[in-house]
Amino acid sequence: MEIKRHEIKERMSRAVIHNNTAYLCGQTSDGEDITVQTTLMLEKVDNLLAEINSDKTKILSATIYLSTMENFVGMNAVWDEWVQKGMTPARACVEAKMSRDSLLVEITVIAAVG
């Protein structure tokens, strides 16, 4: 059983790959509003998936954390433009306390690799 860890940090790896499945750490971004933060966060997801030989069409599951559900519509507007039609992953969206007050959204992703 091989487990690959991508960009190992002190407390986490940016991605862990096992059995051709990648588990991405939470992705966030700074920005003045939910639209900017969601756009930049999804760009980070795209970049990290590309680094590990995957892409957004191979996302199996996504969990989105919002600092307040008041941002649900704004986040979804960006998400709907980003996700490819017919390739939508299983998804959950919940309200959660963020690690910094300035963060409005965070996403974790599980994706196929290869």
C-alpha positions in Angstrom: 0.0 0.0 0.0 1.6 3.2 -1.2 0.6 6.6 0.3 2.1 9.7 -1.4 2.1 13.0 0.5 2.3 16.2 -1.6 4.0 19.3 -0.1 4.4 18.1 3.5 4.0 20.9 6.0 4.4 20.8 9.8 0.7 20.1 10.5 -0.5 18.7 7.2 0.2 17.8 3.6 -1.4 19.8 0.8 -2.6 16.6 -0.7 -2.4 12.9 0.2 -2.8 10.3 -2.6 -3.8 6.7 -1.9 -5.2 4.2 -4.4 -5.5 6.8 -7.2 -7.6 9.0 -4.9 -6.4 12.4 -3.7 -7.5 14.1 -0.5 -6.8 17.9 -0.6 -6.3 19.9 2.5 -8.7 22.8 3.0 -8.2 25.6 0.5 -9.0 29.3 1.4 -8.2 32.7 0.0 -8.2 36.3 1.2 -10.4 38.8 -0.5 -12.9 41.5 0.2 -16.0 39.5 -0.4 -17.4 36.0 -1.0 -17.1 36.3 -4.8 -13.4 37.1 -4.7 -12.6 34.6 -2.0 -14.5 31.8 -3.8 -12.9 32.6 -7.2 -9.4 32.6 -5.8 -10.0 29.5 -3.6 -11.2 27.5 -6.7 -8.2 28.7 -8.6 -6.1 27.1 -5.8 -8.0 23.9 -6.2 -7.4 23.9 -10.0 -3.7 24.5 -9.4 -3.3 21.9 -6.7 -5.2 19.3 -8.8 -3.0 20.0 -11.8 0.2 19.5 -9.6 -1.0 15.9 -8.7 -2.2 14.9 -12.2 -5.9 15.6 -11.8 -8.5 18.3 -12.6 -11.9 19.5 -11.5 -13.7 17.0 -13.8 -12.3 14.2 -11.5 -13.6 15.7 -8.2 -15.6 13.0 -6.4 -16.6 15.0 -3.4 -16.4 18.6 -2.1 -17.2 20.0 1.3 -17.7 23.7 1.4 -17.5 25.6 4.7 -19.1 29.1 4.9 -18.6 31.5 7.8 -22.3 32.4 7.4 -25.0 30.9 5.2 -25.7 34.5 4.1 -22.9 33.9 1.6 -24.5 30.7 0.1 -25.9 32.4 -2.9 -22.8 34.4 -3.7 -20.6 31.3 -3.3 -22.9 29.2 -5.5 -22.8 31.9 -8.3 -19.0 31.4 -8.6 -19.2 27.6 -8.1 -21.9 27.2 -10.8 -19.6 29.0 -13.3 -16.6 27.0 -12.3 -17.9 23.4 -12.1 -18.3 21.7 -15.5 -21.8 20.8 -16.5 -22.5 17.0 -16.1 -19.3 16.6 -13.9 -20.7 17.9 -10.6 -19.3 16.1 -7.6 -21.1 15.0 -4.5 -21.2 18.1 -2.3 -22.0 19.3 1.1 -22.1 22.9 2.3 -22.2 23.9 6.0 -21.7 26.9 8.2 -18.6 26.8 10.3 -16.3 28.9 12.4 -13.3 29.8 10.4 -9.7 29.9 11.6 -9.5 33.7 10.9 -12.3 36.1 11.0 -11.4 37.4 7.5 -12.1 34.0 5.9 -15.5 33.6 4.4 -15.2 30.2 2.7 -13.1 27.0 2.7 -13.3 23.9 0.6 -12.0 20.3 1.0 -11.9 18.1 -2.0 -11.5 14.4 -2.8 -10.6 13.6 -6.4 -9.5 10.8 -8.7 -5.9 11.0 -9.9 -4.5 9.9 -13.3 
